[in-house]
Amino acid sequence: MNAFDRLFIARTFLSLSQKEAAEQAGINAAAISVMERGEKKFIPTEYIHFLYEKGIDLNWIFSDSNDTSLVFRQPAETTTTPALPTTTPPPVANGSLHAALSSHHQQHTHSGGMIMNRYMQDFNNDLKDILLELKKLNASLCTTYPG
């Protein structure tokens, strides 16, 4: 399983068509179709940011594992308030995923003002991992398709 297969799983989990995902991410719908088929070896940063904002774990997207189980985290908070509101995670078919989300959510909502620091650390760590994966992908593409 590769990142492009995982893009399909993530979009399906979010219950979005390719057109809906593209509109929300601000990219062309055809780009998502081409990516999910693995014909395009580049994932636009707008789409990566969109998936992160929706709560998809980007480490899972770019992992080398054959694990098909979607890894979901608490969606990114878009406001600048110091504490996140208490919300119920989206319903999912997998009960253990729902339990894991609930546990994660409870761990992070009780800490008050420090929660934004934790999310910023998580975001920075995810971003660092993404940049490293993109660097590896770019290096492999440069050696595969010498220009």
N, C-alpha and C positions, 0 to 999 in steps of 0.2 A: 504494500500500500504506500502510495506517495502523497505528497502535499496536495496534488490536484484532486486525488480521490477524496481526501479529507475536506477539501473545499466544498465538494458536492454534499458530503455528510453534514457539514456545518450549516450550509444553506438550507438543506432539507429540515434539519433540526429546528431552524428558525421559522419554518413554515413559510418560506418565501419562494416565489418563482424567480427565475433568472432576471426577468424584467424588474420585479419589485426590488430585488437585492441591488441591481444595478442603479435604479433610481435613487435608492436610499444611500448608496455609496458614492453616487455622483460619477459613475462610469458608464460606458456603453454596454448594453445587454449582451451583444455579440461577444464581447471580451470575456464575460463570465462563461459562456458556452465553450469558447475555445480553450479557456483555462481548465475547466472541468474535464474536458476531453484529453488534456495533456498536450495539446498542440501548441500552446503558448507557454514558454518556460519562464515567464515573468509574471509576477503578481503585482498589480498596481498598488502603490502605497495607500491610495484612497480605500481600496478594498481591504487591505490589512487593517487599517485604522477602523473601518466599519465593523469588521469581525470582532476586533478587540472591544469596541464600544458595546457590542451586543453580548459580550461575555464569553466569547469563544477563546479558549486557552491557545495562544499562538505557539507555545512550545509544542503542543500536541500537533498542530498543523504541520510544523516543520520537522517533527521527530522522524527518526529512521525506523521506528518501531513498526511492527505489523499489526499493532493493536487497533482494532476498528472502533473501539468504544470512545465516543465523543467525550472530551474533557471540557467541562464547562465551569466557569468561575463567575463570581458576582459581576454583573455588567459594570462597566466604568461609570463613575459618577461624573456628570457633566456640569454640576454647579460648583460654586466655590464655598458653600456652607461647610462648617467644620464637622458636622456629623451627618451620616447618611440616614435617610428615612428608612424605617422598617417596612420591608415589602415581602411579599410571598414570592418565592421563586416560581418560574413558569412551570406549569404541569408537564410532566414527562412520563413516558411509558415505563421507564426503568425506575423502580422504587428506590434502589440503592443510590442512584444518581440524585434523586430528590432528597434523600436523607443526607447525603454528603453536602448538597447545596444548603440545606437548612442548617446543618452544623457549622459550615463555613460562615454563613450569614450571621448566625448567633455569636460566633467568636468575634466577628468584626464590628457588630453593631453595639456591643456593650462597652466599648472602649472610648466612647465620646469623642472629644476633640482630637485624640491621637489617631483616629481612623484615617483621616486624610493623609497623614504622614505614611501610614502603612500602605495605602493604595498607591501613593506616589512612588514608594520604594518598589512595590510590585510592578507598577507601570514601567519604571526605569529599568528594572531587571528584565522584564519582558522585551522592552525596546532594545536593550543591549543584546539579548539572545537573538532577536530578529535580525539586527544588523549583522551579527556574526554569521547567521545562516545565509543572509543575502550575499555577504562577502564570499562565502564558500560557493554558493550557487553561481555567482558571477565568475569566480575563478574557474569553476568547472565548465561553464559555458564558453569562456575564452579559450580554454584548451580544447574543447570539443569542436568549436566552430572558429578556427583561426581566421582573423580578418585580414 
